[in-house]
Amino acid sequence: MNHFISVRCPSSIKFLSPFFIRGLASTANSYQAQASTIYKVTKHHIQQKIAAIERERPFSNFLTDKFERQHTYLRISLTEKCNLRCTYCMPAEGVDLTPSHKLLSTKEIVHLAKLFVSQGVNKIRLTGGEPTVRKDLVDLIGELGKLKQYGLQTIAMTSNGIALKRKLPELVNNGLNLLNISLDTLDPLKFELITRRKGFERVIESIDQGIALGLRPLKLNCVVVRGVNDKEVLDFIEMTRTKAVDVRFIEYMPFDGNKWNKQKLVSFSELLDNIRNKYDVVKLHDDAHDTSKAYQVPGYVGQFGFITSMTDHFCGTCNRLRITADGNLKVCLFGNAEISLRDLLRGNVPDNQLLEIIGAAVKNKKKQHAGMFTLAGTKNRPMILIDSVNCTDSIEQLLSIKLSWYKKMHSFTALTQPTIYNPHYLYKIDKTFIHFNYGFPSYPFQSRAYSSKNNKSECSQISQNTSISDTPTLSHIDPSSGRASMVNISVKTPTTRTATASGRIRIGREAFDLIQANLMKKGDVFTVSQIAGINAAKKTGYLIPLCHNLLLSHVSVDLKLEQDNLVEIIAKVECEGKTGAEMEALTAVSIAALTVFDMCKSASKDMVIEDIKLLEKTGGKSGTWRFKETK
């Protein structure tokens, strides 16, 4: 028919041509519509098939621990910085931030995210510090959003809400689909006391905007501390009447610097009893991996729950892994064992070998954490640095599962010269340098030399095969004569070194009150003592006979009043040098304490200077050392 109309159509029926052509066009459109429908059905069918195959595929062995827990949830800390100073999260003296070049770059974060998603991770949460402090946050979430085609389902973020409102629309547009906002009080004045900053109104605005953008339920994280905000729990419950929020009451947990004690902990059961005294509540269904026990007041728009890490842990269903801002993998929030993925990435370690190391760390994950009372006395990062390398208890078994395999498949060469920034072992695998956080004591690799490191300290890493020549010695004693001698440091390489020391002085009630009111006759006790401590640190080489004179880069001395009429003193010293700054920090504390004594002796002479000790040193051949309390 087409041939007839277009070529041989007589003039008598030419007037019919538009009708034939219109019919042909209509038929073509019908075919196109049918083809589009078939394509959509086929595409949906293919997607269903792919999803079914993915469900049947065995979960990654690398992310499955020896208790058959499958880790599908990855938390990535984007920064150690925060625009608040919450008392339960950050020590009063602050934290030493990792230099920016030691933090994960955006490219490295995306690389690791892709690697974990390829192994079955379907949820990634961005934490900090405070994630909104990171300038490229919007673009980073955009990059993570591209991973949804590979199985990533949830991109979540935890924020304090201070600087969130302006960025939130773009974040949601780029793929953010779950939001937690930290809010510990509904009282603006108390907010300033807890966070040491203003900004309550901005947090509330961010919450309202998140709800408006469809982030429901928007989760509110509330750390409950007895005597601080435990009386506001019912106010938060009332908030769920009209707001689509999920308030999660978190049991107060111990981390370095937050001065945790049992009396401050308000248990889940106590909180629930108090709520039930006023409200009729119903228990909601909890998913297998939920950290929160969910409840609701019937008829209320929102809900609430309890995160019971301390009194009723959920370790048995834990599916979470953490990467700190400096690139360390933590398999447990309360564990202090870490392995540097950053150093492996920067050593160009292939992904297959990286997965083997990750798998070994996951396999070493314990069945559960040690328990409330044990945790309270255990060293761990301050909270701000977690969900943001500390030296920890020996993890001699870490990687031991895979080490025998590596030993068979690769030739290892131990390098005796450690890097400046990380004092641990450096190994070579098939021309690929891997900078591990920890040595392997069960294998006869050449270990680094010791100077005056205490083999009973928390950071001791003496190999089981270490010879007598590797054991600690008194470096200021000439072994041939037994006489005192000054150590020759001319051959040492300068490194960045820090030292932190602390001490305290009991001053009596009268002196305590006078300092608090700044009414001491001699003037401002803390300012004078602070200056004295700083000057003493700079003069240590003149006071301690065998100390070298150091060109100090920074000295800080902080004094604060504590309970029981105590003045606590903390001194931090930094330098670029060939020897440590431990004595400078200890001298600063000692002289500051003596100055407090001198300033207060007119009010009280029964003062006691006590507990002067080194808390931490970093840098040098022996690396990082931290004081460990003995029971």
Secondary structure, DSSP 8 states (H G I E B T S, - for coil): -HHHHHHS--GGGGGGHHHHHHHHHHHHHHHHHHHHHHHHHHHHHHHHHHHHHHHHS---GGGB-TT--B--EEEEE--S--S---TTTS-TT------GGGS--HHHHHHHHHHHHHTT--EEEEESS-GGGSTTHHHHHHHHHGGGGGT--EEEEEE-STTTTTTHHHHHHTT--EEEEE---S-HHHHHHHHSS--HHHHHHHHHHHHHTT--SEEEEEEEBTTTTGGGHHHHHHHTTTS-EEEEEEE----TTS---GGGB--HHHHHHHHHTT---EE----TT-SEEEEE-TT-SSEEEEE-TTTS--GGG--EEEE-TTSEEESSTT----EEHHHHHHTT--HHHHHHHHHHHHHT--SS---HHHHHTS----HHHH------S--TTTTHHHHHHHHHHS-EEEESS--SS--S-EEEETTEEEE-SS--TTS-------SS--TTSTT----TT--GGGS---TTB-TTT--B-----TTS--EEEEEEEEEEEE--HHHHHHHHHT--TT--HHHHHHHHHHHHHHTHHHHSTT-----EEEEEEEEEEETTTEEEEEEEEEEEESS--HHHHHHHHHHHHHHHHHHHTTT-S--EEEEEEEEEEE-STT--EE-----
